[in-house]
């Protein structure tokens, strides 16, 4: 019974390392480029990445093996807003200008995208759900009005504080982000 508890504790401690790999990085500032977005949103058909997971050997025949995982067509971006508001900060508009060029590219022009707004847990769950939805809609409105990206290609969705990127520092900037996912 003690071994079982030790295994559970060890697995829980390893979850943060397993949950996010380098591919799950939140792009910020100069990292938000047209080519980076096109690459993130157009993975090769059937492409997989290998995710190494930590494991505990229990016997001599058991080995940790890499687990192939389908690569998800998504990009997490640090898009900033005025405090407790859906108003885009000037740097956010510059980043969204790059996003618009990527979405208008030949490689992405035929796809639809989910635009997810995320929030940190400050302010309460219900408030964060409304705020993240308003922020996702603000991004969609900007891309549509400023760059002519069809609203039919963009679906805003508020995620609130349900998918924190940094669970250690809950008010971290990467918890207040926008994720763009290709809709299959």
Phi, psi and omega per residue, in radians:
X1 nan -0.668 3.137
X2 -1.100 -0.700 3.134
X3 -1.056 -0.704 3.125
X4 -1.052 -0.801 3.131
X5 -1.123 -0.700 3.114
X6 -1.100 -0.741 3.121
X7 -1.101 -0.745 3.132
X8 -1.089 -0.794 3.130
X9 -1.104 -0.750 3.140
X10 -1.115 -0.713 3.139
X11 -1.160 -0.718 3.123
X12 -1.122 -0.665 3.125
X13 -1.173 -0.525 -3.109
X14 -1.472 -0.253 -3.063
X15 -0.952 -0.807 3.131
X16 -1.009 -0.633 3.119
X17 -1.240 -0.573 -3.139
X18 -1.361 -0.666 -2.969
X19 -1.063 -0.684 -3.063
X20 -2.291 2.170 3.074
X21 -1.733 -3.069 3.107
X22 -1.070 -0.492 3.141
X23 -1.193 -0.306 -3.118
X24 -1.618 0.270 -3.096
X25 -1.087 2.523 3.049
X26 -1.559 2.085 -3.142
X27 -1.333 2.400 3.140
X28 -2.361 2.639 2.994
X29 0.830 -2.086 -3.078
X30 -1.223 -0.242 3.094
X31 -1.268 -0.342 3.131
X32 -1.446 1.671 3.126
X33 -2.114 2.766 3.135
X34 -1.035 -0.783 -3.108
X35 -1.181 -0.678 3.104
X36 -1.090 -0.707 3.140
X37 -1.211 -0.750 3.121
X38 -1.078 -0.763 3.111
X39 -1.074 -0.749 -3.101
X40 -1.205 -0.559 -3.044
X41 -1.709 -0.049 3.105
X42 -2.323 1.124 3.095
X43 -1.150 2.673 3.116
X44 -1.013 2.542 3.128
X45 -1.022 2.233 3.111
X46 1.311 0.153 -3.118
X47 -1.175 2.487 3.049
X48 -2.288 2.722 3.017
X49 -2.030 2.719 3.112
X50 -1.749 2.188 3.133
X51 -1.908 2.039 3.104
X52 -1.430 2.289 3.122
X53 -2.033 2.418 3.086
X54 -1.270 2.475 3.097
X55 -2.506 2.926 3.117
X56 -1.955 2.235 3.095
X57 -1.366 2.256 3.134
X58 -1.806 -0.468 3.137
X59 -2.532 2.973 -3.066
X60 -1.180 -0.402 -3.086
X61 -1.559 -0.154 -3.064
X62 -1.639 2.209 3.115
X63 -2.240 2.632 3.047
X64 -1.358 2.223 3.102
X65 -2.101 2.515 3.108
X66 -1.073 2.497 3.136
X67 -1.860 2.065 3.100
X68 -1.246 2.341 -3.123
X69 -2.243 2.348 3.100
X70 -1.084 2.318 -3.135
X71 -1.314 2.215 -3.120
X72 -1.526 2.368 3.129
X73 -1.431 1.573 -3.139
X74 -2.691 2.791 3.081
X75 -2.471 2.198 3.060
X76 -1.683 2.255 -3.059
X77 -2.163 2.482 3.030
X78 -1.512 1.645 3.101
X79 -1.832 2.065 -3.020
X80 -1.679 2.634 -3.120
X81 -2.263 2.838 2.985
X82 -1.074 2.667 -3.088
X83 -0.980 2.261 3.102
X84 0.893 0.698 -3.063
X85 -2.570 2.798 3.043
X86 -1.671 0.098 3.137
X87 -1.274 2.149 -3.119
X88 -1.205 2.348 3.038
X89 -1.301 2.733 -3.133
X90 -0.947 -0.724 3.129
X91 -1.114 -0.589 3.112
X92 -1.112 -0.701 3.125
X93 -1.109 -0.709 3.093
X94 -1.071 -0.753 3.119
X95 -1.133 -0.714 3.136
X96 -1.211 -0.453 3.028
X97 -1.085 -0.685 3.094
X98 -1.187 -0.751 3.104
X99 -1.012 -0.763 -3.125
X100 -1.067 -0.737 3.111
X101 -1.089 -0.705 3.118
X102 -1.134 -0.793 -3.122
X103 -1.141 -0.485 3.128
X104 -1.485 -0.131 -3.116
X105 -1.141 2.759 3.126
X106 -1.003 -0.619 -3.100
X107 -1.220 -0.446 -3.080
X108 -1.992 -0.119 -3.010
X109 -1.054 -0.428 -3.088
X110 -1.666 0.077 -3.065
X111 -1.863 2.745 3.006
X112 -1.836 2.734 -3.059
X113 -2.396 2.495 2.998
X114 -1.597 2.238 3.104
X115 -1.902 1.835 -3.088
X116 -1.692 2.285 3.011
X117 -1.738 2.370 3.139
X118 -2.150 2.672 3.139
X119 -2.397 2.769 2.999
X120 -1.488 2.921 -3.008
X121 -1.315 -0.014 3.103
X122 -1.191 2.485 3.088
X123 1.712 -0.126 3.113
X124 1.608 2.556 -3.038
X125 -1.028 -0.891 -3.093
X126 -1.079 -0.780 3.100
X127 -1.039 -0.756 -3.125
X128 -1.159 -0.595 3.077
X129 -1.106 -0.799 3.130
X130 -1.155 -0.750 -3.126
X131 -1.135 -0.766 -3.129
X132 -1.173 -0.601 3.064
X133 -1.143 -0.774 3.121
X134 -1.101 -0.654 3.121
X135 -1.187 -0.729 3.092
X136 -1.085 -0.730 3.110
X137 -1.154 -0.625 3.096
X138 -1.081 -0.725 3.103
X139 -1.120 -0.819 3.125
X140 -1.068 -0.777 3.129
X141 -1.054 -0.742 -3.138
X142 -1.117 -0.834 -3.128
X143 -1.098 -0.633 -3.127
X144 -1.317 -0.898 -3.068
X145 -1.246 -0.766 -3.052
X146 -1.418 -0.595 -3.005
X147 -2.104 -0.007 3.077
X148 1.252 0.334 3.056
X149 -1.252 2.204 -3.093
X150 -1.022 2.275 3.106
X151 -1.094 -0.424 3.115
X152 -1.169 -0.350 3.128
X153 -1.538 -0.167 -3.015
X154 -2.181 2.180 3.128
X155 -2.038 1.921 3.115
X156 -1.347 2.435 3.109
X157 -2.566 2.158 3.083
X158 -1.477 2.271 3.122
X159 -1.857 -0.122 -3.137
X160 1.050 -2.382 -3.129
X161 -1.856 0.481 -3.049
X162 -1.448 -0.302 -3.089
X163 -2.289 1.191 -3.126
X164 -1.167 2.370 3.080
X165 -1.453 -0.645 -3.121
X166 -2.094 1.786 -3.099
X167 -1.491 -0.190 3.129
X168 -1.414 -0.820 3.126
X169 -2.006 1.624 -2.980
X170 -1.142 -0.383 3.120
X171 -1.653 0.275 3.139
X172 -1.117 2.564 -3.104
X173 -1.003 -0.625 -3.098
X174 -1.180 -0.221 3.038
X175 -1.407 -0.302 3.089
X176 -1.887 1.503 -2.999
X177 -2.444 3.019 3.014
X178 -2.092 2.315 3.078
X179 -2.028 2.307 3.097
X180 -1.930 2.171 -3.121
X181 -2.138 2.377 3.070
X182 -1.277 2.314 3.089
X183 -1.616 2.161 -3.089
X184 -1.241 nan nan
